[in-house]
Amino acid sequence: MQYIILGAILAFIISFFAIPIIIGIAKSKKLFDEPDERKVHKAIIPTIGGVGIFAGFIIGLLMCVPEFAIDANKLKYFAAAIIVIFFLGLKDDLVILSASKKLIGQIIAAGIIIRFGNVYIDNMHGFLGITTIPHYASIFFTLFTIIVITNSFNLIDGVDGLAGSLGLLTTAVFGLYFYFAGQFTYAVMAFSLVGAIAGFLIYNFSPAKIFMGDTGSLLLGLINSILVIKFINVAGTIGNNYSLPAAPALGFAILIVPLFDTLRVFGLRILDRRSPFSPDRIHVHHYLLDLGFSHRKITFICATTTILFISIAFFLRALDVTILLMILLALSFLFIGIIFYFRQKIVLKQRNSVPEKKIRTQHSIFEFSQETAVLD
């Protein structure tokens, strides 16, 4: 337990004291996120807060994983993948990268995790009646899973404190499970990230002094992808003292907000014959902003929703994994459907409510035009 606590505290201290220095450097070098029509902030904000998260996390992880821990020998491969993602995100924050280049970098990082870290999904644990997956199919499925989860935190990072709060919540849940399951490498990994995010969030809650940028959001996504795959493999192992029925559904519930929102948005963009990475304003946090919620309230709603879904999945874990996943998906569509319904009502109301002065002005112009036409 002391290794986990030490990792979290060390990561928090480094992140907390590094962020003000990063803010000062960003201001002196003019490394800002410029406002535009898609972004919700109106001021220029430093956007490399992920550097502080990375510094705290990587030091806490490398210094506090005990040598006797399971998979401690794989730590060097995880660190290599994390460093690839770190530099990929940093370059995108400094010099915007194309979606294809970002995808290549994510594939390299995922490849290291799968090939050398030996982290992959080889069993569906009864989902759709599927158990063991052929080796090559499992590699491609795991690659897809890592890339989607990595991008899900990148795409949900749209309002102050949201991605960080969700990342803190999800990694804390995974960390607690791995601690009780005796998987100390992954417990330290999770709580080191918890500490680093906590130190960052102090400066990121609305009104934010700094953003995590792609440097931070891609890191959060990559670590959560490692943790959820390991969680499914460990919790889904029959006979394990800490095995959990319907482990894939529980893993999905923990990541429900960023993962479901990303899959939904990707699907809508593809149906609209656009790139899945094309920009728009159809994420759940955009809908909540349109409903008039503040950044803090949006963060609270999404975090509370995550806790609710985790609780539902945990109490219904005795159900068949396919049925439980269908229930979670149905509730997710219901949740987003309610938000979309009320958001559309507000949009229609705004379109239909034309100011009286404007109506009279337009009417006067029309009458004047008619009179002019008659005189002519």
N, C-alpha and C positions, 0 to 999 in steps of 0.2 A: 504493500500500500504506500510505503514511503517514497518509492520510486515514482509512482503516479502523482502524488501530491507535489513532490519536488519538481517534476516536469512541468506541471501546470503553473506553479508559482514562478519558476524560472522563466517560462515563456511569457507569462503576464508581465513580469518586471521589465524584460527586454523590450517587449512590444510597447508597453506604456511609456517608457522613457525614450524609445526610438522615434515614436510618432511625432512629437514636437520638433525634433531635429529634422525629420523628413519634411514636415510642413515648411520649416524655414528654408531648406534647400530648394523645395519646389517653388516657393515664392521668389527666391533669388534667381532661379533659372527659368522662371515663368512656365513651369510645368503644370498647366491648368487644364481643367475640363471646361471648354467653352460652351455656354448655353446655346441651344437652338430650338427649333419648333417642336422637336420630339422630346426634349429633356425637360424635367420638371423643375429644376433649379434655375434661378434667375441670375445668380452671381457666379463668378469664376472661382472654382474650388480645386485645390491640389488633388491629384488623382493617382498617386503612387503609394497609398497607404498600405497596399499589399506587401510592400518591401518590409515594413515593420512586422506584419503578421508572419511573413516568411522567416525573418531573423529570429523572432521569438520561438516559433514552432520548431525550426530545424535544430536549433541549439538545445532546446528542451528535449527533443526526441533523441538526438544522438548522444547526449550526455546521461540520460536517465533510463534508457532501456537496459535492464539487467542482462548480463551475459548468459545467465542460465535460462532466460525466457524462451519459450517456443517461438521459432522463426526469427530469433535475434540475428542469425547469420544472413537473413535476407534483407536486413536493414540497409545495406549498401546499395542494393538494387532499387529499393523504394526511394532512397535519397537521390539516386541518379535520375529516376523518373520525375521526382519532385523538382529537381534543379532544371530539367528540360522545360517543365511547365512554367517554372518561375521566370526563366529568361524569355520564353515565348510570350507570357503575359506582360512582362516589363517592356519588351520591344513594341508590343501592340499599344501600350500606354504612351510610349514616347513617340513612336512612328507607326501609324495605323497600318496593320497588316490586312491583307485580303483574307477572305474566309477560307480559301483553298490552302494558303500557307499555314493558317492557324490549325486547320484540320490535319495537315501533314505532321505538324509538331505534336498534336494530341495523339495521333496514331503511333508516333515514335515512343512517347511516354507510356502509352497503353501497352505497346509491344514489349517494353522492358518489364513492366509489371507482370504480364502474362508469361513471357518466356523465361525470365530469370527469377522473378518473384514467385512464380508458380501459383498465381492467384487467378483462378478462372472458375466459371460456372460449368460443372460437368454433370449436374443433376437438377432436374426441375421439381423434384420432391412431390410428384403427383399432379402438377398443374397440367390440365387438359389430358390427364392420364399418362403423362410423360415422366419417366424417371431418368435413367442414364442417357446422356447425350453423346453421340459420336465425337471423337476427339477434335476433329477439324471444325465440326459444327459448333462445338463449345468454344473454340478459340474465336470464331467470328462473332458469336453471340456475346461473348465477354467483351470483345473489342467494341461492339455496338453499345453495350451497356455502359462501359467506362466513358465513351465519348458523349453519350446522351447526358449522363449524370454530371460530367465535367462542365458541359455547356449549360446545364439547367441552373447552376448557381450563377453562372455568368449572365444569363438572361433574366434571372429574377432580381438582379442587382439594379433596381430602378428607383428606389426611394431610400431615404436616409435610414440606416440601421436594419433594413429588411434582410439582405443576404447574410449579414453578420449574425443577426439574431437567430435566423433559421439554422445557420451553420453551427452556432454554439449549441443550440438545442439538439440537433441531430447527432453531433459528435459526442455530446454528454450522454445521450441515451446509449449509443454504441459503446462508449467507454465504460459505462456501468455494467453492461452485459459482459464485456470482455474481462472486466475485473472479477466478477463472480464466476466466470467460466475458466479463470486461470490463464487467459491469453494476454499476458502482461505486455508483450510487444505492441499489440494493437490497443490495449488500454492506455499505455503511455502515449502512443501516437494520437489517440483521440483526445486525451486530456491536455496534452501539450498544445493541440490546436485550440481547445477550449480556452486555455489561459491566454494564448496569443490573440484570439478574437476578442476576449474580454478587455484586454488592454487597448485594443483598437476601437472598440465600440464606445468607449468613454469620449472619444473625439468624433464619432460618426453619427451619434444620435442627433435628430433634428433639433436645431439647425446644424448641419454637419460642417466640421472644420476641414475634413479631408474625406476622400472616397478611397475605397480599397482598389478600384480599377480592376482590369483584367488580371493583374499580378496576383491580387488576393482572391478574386472570385473563381478563377481557374484552379488555384491551389485548393480552395475549399471543395470544389467539385471533385477533383482528383482524389483527395484524401477520403471523402465520403464514398466514392466509388470503390476504393479498396476496402473500406470498413464494411460496406453493405454486402459485398461479395463474400468476404470472410465470415460475416455474420450468418449469411444464408448457409454457407458450408458447415459451420460449426453448429449452429442452432438446429439445422436440419438433419444432423447425424443421429440416427436412432441408437439409443443406448447411452448416449452422452448424458451425464448428470444434469446438464443445463440445456438439453435439447428442448426445442419449442415446436409444437405442431404448426403447420402452415407458415414455416419460416419465410418463404418468398413473399407472402402477403404482409407479414410483419415488417419486412425490410422495405417493401413498397410504401407501407403506411408511414414509416419514419420519414421518408423523403417525399411524402405525398404532394406538398405544395409546389416545390420547384420542379419535381419530375412530371407530375400530371400537367402542369401549366406548359412546360416545354413540349411535351408530346402533343398536347392540344394545339399549341401555336404552330408547331411544325406541320401538323396535319392540315390546318387551315391554309397555311401558306402554299403547301403542295397542291391542295385542291384548287387554289387560286392561280396555279401555274406560275408560282414564284419560287425563288430560292428559299429553303428553310431558314437561312440566315439573313434574309432581307429585313430591313427595319420597318417597324410599324408601331401602332399603339393598341395592341389587342391582348397584352398580358393582363393578368388578374390585378396587378397593382395599378395599371392604367384605368381599368374599370372602376376600381375603388376610389381613385383620384377623381374621376368624373362624377362619382356620387358625393363628392365633397369631403371625404375623409382626409384627415391630416396624415403626415408621414408616420407619426407615432401610433396613431390609431390603426393604420394599415399594417404596421409591423405587429401590433398586438393581435389583430384579427387573424393574420396568417400564422402566428405562433400558437395562438389558442386553437385554431383549426388543426394544426399539426398534432397538438396534444390530444385533442378529441379523437382524431383518426387513429392515433397510436393506442388509445384506450379501447376504442371499438375493436380494433384488430386483436388486441391482447385478450379481451374478454370473450371474443368469438373464435379464438385460435383452434378450438376443438372441431370446428367445421372443416369440411373439405377445402383444400387450398384454392381450388378453382372457384368454388362458391363464394368464399371469403373475398377473393380478388374482385369478383363481379360485384359484390356488395359495395366494396370500397370504390370501385369505378362508378357505380350508379350514384353513390352519395357525392362523389366528386363532380359528376355532371349536374346533379341537382344543385349543389353549392354554386357552381359557376353559372348555371342557368338562372338562378334567383338574382345573382348580382347583375347579369346581363339584362334581365327583364327590367329591373329598376333603373339601370343605367340608360336603357333605350327610352323609358318613359321621360327621363329628364332631358335627353337629347331631343325628343319630339316636342316636348313642352317649350324648349328653347327655340326651336325652329318655328313653332306656331305663334309664339308671343312676340309680335312685332310692335315696337313702341308706337303709341297713338300719334305722337308728333310726326313720326316718320311716315305713318299711313296718310295723314293729312297732307304732308308735303308732297308725297307721290301723287295723291289725288288732285292737288292743285296743279301740279305739272301736267297731268293728263288732260285736265280741263283746258289749261292754257294752250296745249298742243292742238286740241280740237278746234278752239276758237281761231287759232292762227290758220289752221287748215281751211276753215270756212272763209275767212277773209281773203286768203290767197285765191 
